[in-house]
Amino acid sequence: MTSVVQLGRRANAASRLLAGAPTPAKNGALLTAAELLAERANEIRAANDADLEAAQSAGMAEGPLDRLRLTDSRLEGMAHGLRTVAALADPVGEVLDGWRRPNGLEIVRTRVPLGVVAIIYENRPNVTSDAAGLCVKAGNAALLRGSSSARRSNIAITQVLRDALGKHGLPDDAVILVEDTAHETAIEVMQLTGYVDCLIPRGGPALIKSVLDNATVPVIIDGEGNCHVYVDASADLDQALRIVVNAKTQRPSVCNAAESLVVHAGVADAFVPRVADALHACGVELVGDAEAQGRSPHVGVASEDDFGREYSDLKMSVAIAPDLDSAIAHVNTYGTGHTEAILTRDLDAARRFTHEVDAAAVVVNASTRFTDGEEFGFGAEIGISTQKLHARGPMGLRELTTYKYVIWGEGQVRG
């Protein structure tokens, strides 16, 4: 099997060719990849079925199984994402700003690709398509390292992307899958200094810890999503009920699903029994503080750890806040900086919440499930950053670029 260093070297060489590729060629490759996903759907689903069967035999829980599963609608969603990215403006070459100095030098700042973007991810084979499509459009080579559970699916999808690149005269090594899924191989990817310009890990706490402990290349963390929904004293409770149920149950295994519910004490008597009944009917296990437990028999006892946990499953913590200050403090204490929502008809409360809550995305009167690259109009996303340097929130095309300064002179020398 080809070594990780050799794969990194190939990706680096491809990135230099792709950086100058014309926009029509990149767009054509993405559109062809979308067509091939449909044409080879049976082949991809067969590979995914084999992955699912192996994962089920190994005892994988339903939440991770859901992330691994490729349905017809998810395959079409992958193709739609590629088409959408193809339709977006190419960020490469965009002039960000420019100015003329008193000595006559003209300085222009332009957007350029990062180079080689490595993505280490778990379970989700749709990431293979989404990440590679965004990288290619932004002029980057994608070095992909998926998990062993999705190996067959990832190989099938990667071949689609490589074939599409070749059909448009682009280097097929602009998308490379590291097929060896050993833990040691992941560490090698994290340490490909000189070949990898940026690493984006997408996975659970164990993967993130491994990256933080071992990576020697620049990293953008796609962090955990302990997302809160806060129901304020002035909330429309019928609307709040719909939003909370959607945020928790529409797809509980993903990072923008709500894991924690905070309810203002002023509406707790009216709202907690209703929402607990509705969530219980959907199979959601609820745990909460003493105030929440006293308002519904469906709310069990929560430990301190429960309030800060990303369940990625049909489980949710419930806390009662005496006022807005307490609600904001609770969210900032237990949140992971991903997405936090307030449901309110009080504009001042909404403004305070959006200003004082520390998160990549803050939502007013809508589900947390909208923090998503496609929903933001990015076509797809390569991840959702919970850190604050370079990229924050859903990462689309612009987050996969950097900039360079171009200085135009007429013979000037520095005295």
N, C-alpha and C positions, 0 to 999 in steps of 0.2 A: 504493500500500500504506500502511496506517495506520502512523504514526510510533510509535516505541518510547515516546516521552513520552506520546502519546495513550493507548497501551495501558496504561501505568503509571497514568495518571490514572483510567482506567476500572476497573482492578483495585483501586485505592485506594478508589474510591466503592463498589464491590461489597463490599469487606472490611468497611466500616462497617455495611452492611446484614446481612451474614452473621454478624457478631460477636454480634448479638442474636437470631439465628435459633433457633427451638425445636429441641430434639434430634430429635423425631419427623420433622420436615421434612428435616433433614440425613440421618438414617438412611434415610428413604424415597428420597431422591435417590441415595444410594449403592446401595441395593438395586435401584432401577430401572436404574442404570448397569450393574450386573452382568447384569441381564436383557438389556439392549440389546447388550452385548458378545457374548452368545450369538446374539441375533437377527441381528446384523450381522457375524457371524464371517466369512462369505464376502467381504464388502466389505472388511473389515480385512485379511484374508489376501491379497486381490488387491493392495491398496495395498502390503503388506509384500513381496509377490513382486516388484513393480516396483522397490521399494527394493533388494532383494537382487540383482536382475538388474543394476541400475546399479552397485551396489557391486562385484560380481564383475567386471564389465567394466572397472572402474577399478583392479582388482588388489588389492582388500582381502584381507587375510590371513584365515585360517580362524577365528582367535580372535575378532577383531572381528565377522566374519560371524555367528558363533554368538550373539554378544550382540545382533545386529540381528534375528535370525530369530525369527518368531512362529509357533510350532507350535500345534496344537489344545490340547495340554496346557498350554502357556504362557498361551494365552488363557483357559483355564479357571482357571489359577492366578491370573490378574489378577482374574477375576470372584470367585473365592474370597476373595482379599484384600479386595475391597470389601465382601463380605458379612461377613467377620470384623471389619473396622473398624466396620461398622455395629452389630455386636453388642457392641462394647466400650463401657465407661462413658464418657460425655461428660466430658472434663476441664474444660470451660469452666464457671466458676461454683463450682468446688470450693473450699471453705474450707480453706486450708492451716494456718492457726493464728490465734489471736486472744487478746487480753488487755485488761485494764482498768487504766488508769493511776491513780495516787493522786488526780489532779485530776478523775477521773470520765470521762475520754475512753475510749471503747472503740475499739480498733484491730483491724481484721480484715484478714488477707491472703488474697486470693482469686486464683484462676487465671483468666487472660484470654488471648485470642488474641494472636499477634504482630502481625497485620495483613495485610501483603502479603508472601508468601514467594516469592522468585524462585528457580527451579532452572534451572541451565544444565547440560546433560548430553549425553553422546555415545552414539550408536548405539542404546542400549537403549530401544525404544518402550514396554516394560512400565513404565518409570519414569513415563511420562505418566499412566497409570492409578493406580499406587501413590502417587505424590507428590500428585496432585490429590485422591485419596480421603482421605488423611491430613490434608491442608490443610483441606479442607471440613469434616471432622468436628471439627477443632480450631478451627473458626471463622475460618480464614484464606482469603484469596484466593490462588490459585496463578497466578503468572506464569511460564509454561514456555517455555524456549528450547532446543529439541533441535538435533541436528546435521543437516546437509544430507542425510546418508546415510539418515536415518529420517524425512525430511520428510513423505512421503505417509502413512506409518503413523501418525505423530503427529497429522496433521490428522484422519484418520479416527477415532482414539481420542478426541481432544479433542471432536469433534462429538458423540460418544456422551455424554460427561460433561456438556456444555453442555445437550444436550436433556434429560437426566435432571434437571438442576437446575431447568430451566424447568417441568417437569411437577409440581414440588413447590413452586412459588411462590418459589423462590430465584433470585437474580440469576445469569444465565448467565455474566456477566463474572467470577464467582468463579473460573472457570477460563479463562485466556486463553493461547493459544499464539502466540508470536512466530514468524510463518511465514518471515520474512526471516532466512536463516541466514548472512548475510555476517559476517565477523569483526568488522567495525565495529559491527554491530548488537549483538553480544555485549558489546562494550565499553560501549555505551550502556546496556544492562541493568545492567551492573556499577556504573554511575554514576547510577542513578535515585534520587538522594538526594531525600527528600521524598515518594517514592511507595513505595519498597521498604524494608521493615523488616528483612529478613534475606535473604541470598543463600546458596544451597547449591550449589556446583559438584560435579558427578559426572562425572569423566573422568580422563584421563591426565595425566602431568606437565606437558605443554604448556598444557593448560587451567588447571591449578592455578597455574602460574607466571603466566599471563596475569591470573588473578583477583588474585593477590597483588600484581602490578605495577600493576593498573589500578583495582581496586574502591575505591569511596568509600562504599559501603554496608556495614553489618555483615555479616561472612562467617562461616559454619561450614564448615570444610574436610572434605570427604569424601575422605580421603587414600588413598595407595597401600597395597596389601596384600602386603608381603613377609612372609608368614606362615611360621613355623617349626614343625616337629614335632621335639621332643627325645625320643629313646629312651634312658631312663635304665638304669643297670646292673641294676636290679631289675625291669625291664619284663617283662610276659608277652609273649614274642616272637611268638607266634601272633596274639594280639590286636593287637600293634603292627603286624604286617604288614598286617592288614585295614585298620587305621586309616590308615596311611600311604598305601596304594593308594587308598583312598576320598578322603582329603584332597587328593591330587594329581590324580586322574583322573576323579572323579565329574562335575565340570564345571570344567575347568582354566582357563576364560577369566574367571572371576569373582574378585572381590577377596579372598574368604575361602578360596580354594584354597591349599593349601600350596605354597610355592615353594622351601623350604629344609628339608633334613633334617640333624639333628645327632644323632650316635650316640655313646654313652659307649664309651670304648675297651675297657671290660671285656666288652662284648657285641658289639663290632664284627666279630670273626672269625665269630661265629655268625649275626649279623643282616645285615650288609651284603651278602654274596653272595645271600642269600634275597630281600631286598627289591629289590636291583638286578635280579635275574632277573625278579621279578614286574613291576616297573615297565617294564623293557625289553620284556617281552611285551605291555604295554599301549601301547607306542610312545613311552615317555618317554625323552628324552635326558638323561643324567646327566653332570654335571661336578662335580669335587670336589678336595679337597686331596690331598697326596701319600699320606696315610694311607688315605684312601678309595679312591684309585686302585689302591693295592696290594692291595686286598681284592676287587676285581671288575674283569673286563675291560670291563664295561659303563660304567665311570666314566671319563670323559675329564678333561682338564686344565681346571681352573677358574681364571679370572682373578680379581683382587681385586674387580672390578665384579660378577662373577657372584653373589657371596654377598649383595649388597645389591639385587638386581634383582627386580622383579615381572615375571615372564615372561608371565603370562596365556596360557600355552600348555603343551604337553607337554614341559616342560623343568624340571629341578630341580637345585639344588646340594646337595652332600653334604659334611659336615665331621665329623671325629672329634674328640671332646672328651675329654681325659684325666680330667676330673672334673666334678662339678656346677657348681662355681664357673666353670670355663672355659665350660661350656655356657651358663650365664646371661650371662656376659660376651659371648659370641658373639651371642646373641639380642639383647641390648641394643645391641650395636654395629651390627648390620646390619638389625635389625627396623625397621618403620615405625610401630610403635605400634598395629597393627590387632589381630591375633589370634595368640597363641602357645600351643602345646600341649606338655604333658609327659605321657609314657606311663611309668608307674611303679607299683610296688606298695609303695613306701616312703613312708609318710605324711609323714615329716619332709622328704623331698626335695620332695614335692608342695607342702607348705606354704611351703618356702623359695622354690620357683619362682614360686608365685602371689604371694608378697609382694615378691620382688625384681625380677621381670620387669616392665618398664614398657610396658604395652599396655592398650588399651581392653578387651580380653577375654583372659582366660587360662583355658585348658581343661585339665582333668585327665582322661586316659584316654578321650578322644573326639576325633572329627574336628574340624578347624578349620571345616569347612563349616557348623557349627551357629551360627556368629555371623551371625545373619540375623534381621531383624525378625519375619518370620512364625514362625520356629522359637522365638523368644523369647516368642511369644504376643502380638505387637504387631499382628497382622493383616498388616501390610506395613511397609516402612520407607521413609523419604525419603532415606536414606543411612546410612553408617557413619562417624561422626566419629572422627578420630584425634587431635583436639586435646582440650584439657582444660577449657576454659571453656564454661559453659552446658550443652553436650551432649558426651557421649563414648560411643562404641559405636553400636549400632543406634539410629536416631532414630525414635521413634514419636510418638504423640499428645502426650504430656507435653512432649517436647522441642520441640514446635511451639507451645508456650504460654509466657507469662511471667506475672507477677503484678502486682497493684496493691494498694495499701493503701487501705482505706476506714475513715475515722475518724468515729465517731459522737459528737456532743457535745450539750450542753444549755445552750449559751450561754457556754461558757468563752472567756475571752480571756487572752492571755499577758501576764504582768506584766513 
